[in-house]
Amino acid sequence: MGRDLVRVLRDAAKRVPELEAAWTSLNTQGSGLSHLLATRSNHRFLQSRLTPEMETQLKFILTQVS
C-alpha cells in the first residue's frame, strides 16, 4: 500500500505503546522505510477513504434522513 500504510503505522504508533517499539525498529532500519515512502498507493485504496467522523455522518444521513 505504500506511503499511506507508513503514515497509518506512524499515527497508530503514537497512540498504541505496543506499536511504538515496532515503529522505532522500522524507522532505524532505513532502506525499507524509505522504499515504502517512495511507493505510491494503489488508487483503489484511496477512492473510498473516509474519516470516522464522515462515516458517522453518512450513516446518520442514510438511516435517519428521509
C-alpha positions in Angstrom: 0.0 0.0 0.0 3.0 2.3 0.1 3.4 5.6 1.9 -0.2 5.7 3.2 0.5 2.5 5.1 3.6 4.1 6.6 1.5 7.1 7.7 -1.1 4.9 9.3 1.5 2.9 11.2 3.2 6.2 12.3 -0.1 7.6 13.6 -1.0 4.3 15.3 2.4 4.1 17.0 1.8 7.5 18.6 -1.4 6.1 20.2 -0.6 2.5 20.9 2.5 1.9 23.0 3.0 -1.7 21.8 3.3 -0.4 18.2 5.8 2.3 19.1 8.6 -0.3 19.5 7.8 -1.8 16.2 7.7 1.6 14.5 11.0 2.6 16.1 12.7 -0.6 14.8 11.3 0.0 11.3 12.4 3.6 11.4 16.0 2.7 12.3 16.4 0.2 9.5 16.1 2.9 7.0 16.1 1.5 3.5 12.8 -0.5 3.8 11.0 2.6 5.2 12.3 4.9 2.5 11.3 2.4 -0.2 7.8 2.3 1.2 7.6 6.1 1.3 8.6 6.3 -2.3 5.9 3.8 -3.4 2.5 5.2 -4.4 -0.6 3.6 -3.0 -2.9 1.9 -5.4 -5.8 4.2 -6.4 -8.3 1.6 -5.3 -7.3 2.1 -1.7 -7.7 5.9 -1.9 -11.0 6.1 -3.7 -13.2 5.3 -0.7 -11.1 6.9 2.1 -13.4 8.4 4.8 -12.6 9.8 8.2 -14.5 8.2 11.1 -16.5 11.4 11.6 -17.5 11.4 7.9 -18.6 7.8 8.1 -20.7 8.6 11.2 -22.3 11.5 9.5 -23.0 9.5 6.3 -24.6 6.7 8.3 -26.8 9.2 10.1 -27.9 10.7 6.8 -28.6 7.4 5.2 -30.5 5.9 8.1 -32.2 8.9 9.7 -33.0 11.5 7.0 -36.0 10.8 4.7 
